[in-house]
Structure formats: C-alpha cells, structure tokens
Amino acid sequence: MAKKYDLTIWELLDYLHQFDDCEFTEPFTGFSEEEITAVEQKYHITFPPFYKEYMMYCGKHPINDIYDHINKPNEIMTNYEFLEEDIEEYAEELQDMTTEEIAEACAEHDIYRLCQLPRDQWHTVTEEYVLTWYENQGCWNAGYLRRDLEQGVPNPPMYVTINDDFITFEKAADDTASFLKTIFFMASYEVDGGYDIHERDKIIEILKYADIDSSMTEKNGVNTCLDTDTNMLYLCWVDQEKNFLQLMVINEPDEDDEDDADDA
C-alpha cells in the first residue's frame, strides 16, 4: 500500500475539501491583502508570509469556524487590549482593600499586579500577543508574540492562553503550519467515517495493521499519513511532555461498503 507522510497544509486542505460535511466542499475564499496590511499598519507589525498566504487563500472557508475560529482581520486584537477592557473593574476592587489584602490579591491573580503598573510596564507581568484564533467557547485564544512580529520574524511560534485569562501563555506550536494542523485535527471530527482513539496500545495496533511507521507517535505535534490506495488519512497528535497521544482516522469505509466491494 502506498503511503504519503507529512502532508502540507495545502494537501490537507485539498483532502478535506472532498467531503460534504460542514461545507468542506465550499470554494476556497480568503481575505484581501489590503485587509491584512491594515492590521499590520495598525500594530506596526509584519505577519508571517505563511499566515498571510493562508488568510488570502482560504481564511473565509468554513473549516476555520468548526470547533475553533479564525479572527477576521477586523477582529484581531492584542491581549493588552482585552485586559484594558476589564482592568478598571479590578482597580476599583483594590481601592477598598487593605495593604495585606492587596498583597494577597496580587499573589492570587496577576491582573491585580497589572492594575498597579503603567501600561508600558505590563511586560514585567505578561508579554503582548497579537491574537488570531480562539476556541469556540472562549476557553483559549492563540496568536503571535507581538515582539516577534515587530521584528519581522518570518516563521515565529504561536502561543495560546492558559488559566482562562489573557495573561498566562504557553507555546502552542513551533510555527503557523504546525498550529493549523491541530485546527484541522479538530475539524476532522465532523467528517463522516472518521473516529479517534486515545489508548496508546490501540493506536500502535491500528498503525501496525495499516503498515504505517510508528514514529508518527513520537514526534510532537500533529503527524499525518495518507494511504493513497484507500484514501484513508491518519492524523496522530503527540505531546510528549503531557504524555498525550491521540489518533484520528478519516474516511474508513463502513462495513456495508466493504461487503459490497467483496461481493463485486
């Protein structure tokens, strides 16, 4: 059986485009270069070339709004802007606190520390990030470190909020393409004939049966393999630090289809 590993974002898009589920078959449409440039000018940044290419090619496609959502250019904000919307409320709380209570509040949540600092000193508590994606229930927001974009880093990592705030971030992916593969992984839940497995032994068994290299379970990120004979796609999401392993299999024929093929 022929196998194709490490599919590019464009190959994954083309693969998913064959399915009617969640309007995957809609034409690929994107935002204009002028819309993206307007954001760059607003924040004095330069987005990665890959991000701009993706946004202009398919930024408006439904795949970007299934489980997780892309920020349209006119919706892009920084975490500092989000924090500014709420910080006055927290600052008012501090006015009624004793010195000891303020110290306790600051130790419990960094938002109270920000209240006592001018904006140009917020970086001592949290960096500024340009947010380009968000989880459908608002559990996380993801984007780029603004400093990377100001310096024009061509392929910077992406970061995601944790602790349900706009202060604490951790690296989500080494680059934009790697991050998008996790987005596609989640979108794949909507494809009929797909299923996911979490048990390591079961995953190894499935890959071995399909004659797929087990190294897919070792490299961090979403690793891909397309069986070009069966048109089945395997996506393996790995996070070694968190001991996380999940396999998504797409387009497996159901038993009735297999029986029909055998009868033919």
N, C-alpha and C positions, 0 to 999 in steps of 0.2 A: 504494500500500500504506500502511495506517495504522501509524504508529509512536508508541510511548509511551516517552519518555525519563525517566531519573532515577527509577526505581521506588523506592518507600519500602520499608523493611524488611518491613512488613506485606504489601505487594504481592508482594514476592519470596517470602515465606513461602507465601502463597496459591498462587503459581505453582508452586513446587517441590512443594507438597502434592498435586499431581495425579499424581505419579509414584510407582510402587510400589517403585522402587529404594531400598534401605537404609531401608525402612519409612517413607519420607517421608509416606505417607498415614495414619500413625498420628494419633490425635486430639491436638490441641494441649493439653498439660497443663503446669502450672508449679508453682513453689514457693509456699508461703503467705507472706503479708505478715509474719506473725509470725516465720518463719524468717529473713527478710531483716532485719527490725528487730533480731533478736537479734545479728546480726553488727554492725550499726550501733552498738548499745549496747556491745558488747564493745570496739570500737575507737574509740568516741566520734567517729563519722563520720556523714555523710549521703550515701548513694549517689545518683547522678543519677536523676531521675524516669524517664528513658527506660530505664535499666538495670533499675530495679525493675519497670517495666511489662513489659519483655521477660521477665524472670525469672518473673513471676507468670503470664504468658500462655503461654509455651512453653519455659520453662527445662528441662523434663524431656523435651522432644521429641528423637528420635534425631538430628535434624540437628545437634544440639550435641555429638555424640560420634562423628563420622565420621572426619575426619582430625585435627581439633583438638577439645579438650574443655573444656567449661564446668566451673568449680569449683562444686560444690553449696555452698549456704550453710555447711554444717557443715565444709566442706573449705577454706574461704577462710583464707589466712594472709598475712602480710606477708613481704617478702624478709628483713627483720631476723630473723624467727622461723626462717626456713630457715638463715640464716647462723649463728644461735646454736647450731644442731644440730651444726655442724662446726667451730666456731671453737676449741674446746678442743684438738682434734687438731692444728690449725695452731700454737696457742700452745705446745704441748708441743715441737713441732719447733724453735721459736725458742730454747728453753732450752738446746739443745745446739749452738747456732750462735755463732760469734764475732761481734763488732760489725760487721765487714766483711761477713760472710755474711748477717747480718740486713738490712743496708742493701741488699744485692743482692736478697735475697728480697722485700723491700718494693717495690723498683723493678720486679721481675718480676710481682708479683701483689698487688693491693690487699688481699687477705684478710689478709696479714701486717701490714699497717698497721692494720687493724681490731683485730687481736689486742692491740695496744698502746694502745688507746683505750677509755675507758669508753663504754658504750652511748649515753649522751646526747651523745657527740661523734662518733658514726658518721656523722652528716650531713655532716661535713667530707670524708668519702670517698665516700659514696653516700647519696642520699635514701631515705626509706622509702616503699615502694609496697604497695598492697593488691592482691593477685594474684587475678584472676577467671577467667583462661583459661590453658590450657597446650597445647603441641604434643604430638602423640600419643606421640612418643619422648622427650619431655622436653627437646627442643632449645631451646625458649624458653618463658618464662612471660610473661603480659601482664596489665596491670591499671592502676590509677589511682595517681597521686601522692597519698599519704596526706594531705599538706597541703591539696591541693585539696578532698578530701572533708571534712576537718576544718572548712574554711572554707565548706562547702556550695556550692561552685561548681556551678551547675546543669547544665552541659554540658561537663565537662572532657575534655581529651585523654586518650588511652590510650597506655601505654608498654610496650615489650617488652624482655626481656633480650637481650643480645648477649654474645659471648665465652663462652657456655656457663657463665654464673655468675649470681649474684643481686646483683651489684654494679653492672655496667655496663648502663645502659638507654638506649634512644633512643625518640623519639616514633614510635608506630606508626600513629596516626590522630588526626584532629582531634577526634573525638567517638565515642561508643559506636556510633551507627548506621553510621558510616564503617568502623569496625573490623569490625562484624558482616558487612558486605558482603564483606570479604575472607574471612571464615569461610564464607559461602555460596558464594563463588567456588570454594573448595577442595572443599566438599561437592558441588558440581555435577559433579565428576569421576565421581561414581557414577551419574549419570543416563544411561541408555541413549540413544543417538542424539546424544551430545554429543562435541565434540572441541575441542582447544586448539591455538593457533598462537602461535609466538614471533616469527616473522620479520616485521619491520615492513612491508616491501613487500607481503607476502602478506596481512597484516591490512588494510592500506589497500585492497587489491584486493577483499577479501571485503566490506568495509563499503560500498565504492562499488557493487559489484554488487547489494547488498541495499538500496541507496538510503538508507544511514544516514549521518548527519552525521559527518564525520571528526574533529570536535572531541572525540569520545569518546577519541581517542588523545592528547589534550593535557592534560586536567585530572587532577591527581594523585588517586590512589585508584581505586576500582572504579566505573566508569561503566556505566550499563545502558540497554538499549533493547529493548523488546518489540515485535516485529512482530505486531500483533493479527490480521492476516489469516492468517498461517501458524502463529501460536503459537510462533514461534522466539524465543528470548531470547539477546541478545548482551551479554556482560559483558567490559569492557575494563579491565584492571588496569594502571595507569600509575604509574611513579615516575620523574619527570624527572631527579632528582639521580643516581639509579643507572642511568639510561638503560635502564630496564626497561619492557617492553611485552609484554603477553600478552592474547590474546583467547580467550574461551570461548564456544562456540556450543552452545546446548542445544535439543534436540528437532528437529533437522534430519531430515526424513523420509529413510529409506533408498531406494535406487534401486528396489527392488521395489515400495515403496509408491507412488512417483512413477509407475512404469509402470502400476500398477493404476488410478491416478487418471486417467492419459491414456486408458487403454482404456475407462474408464467414460464 
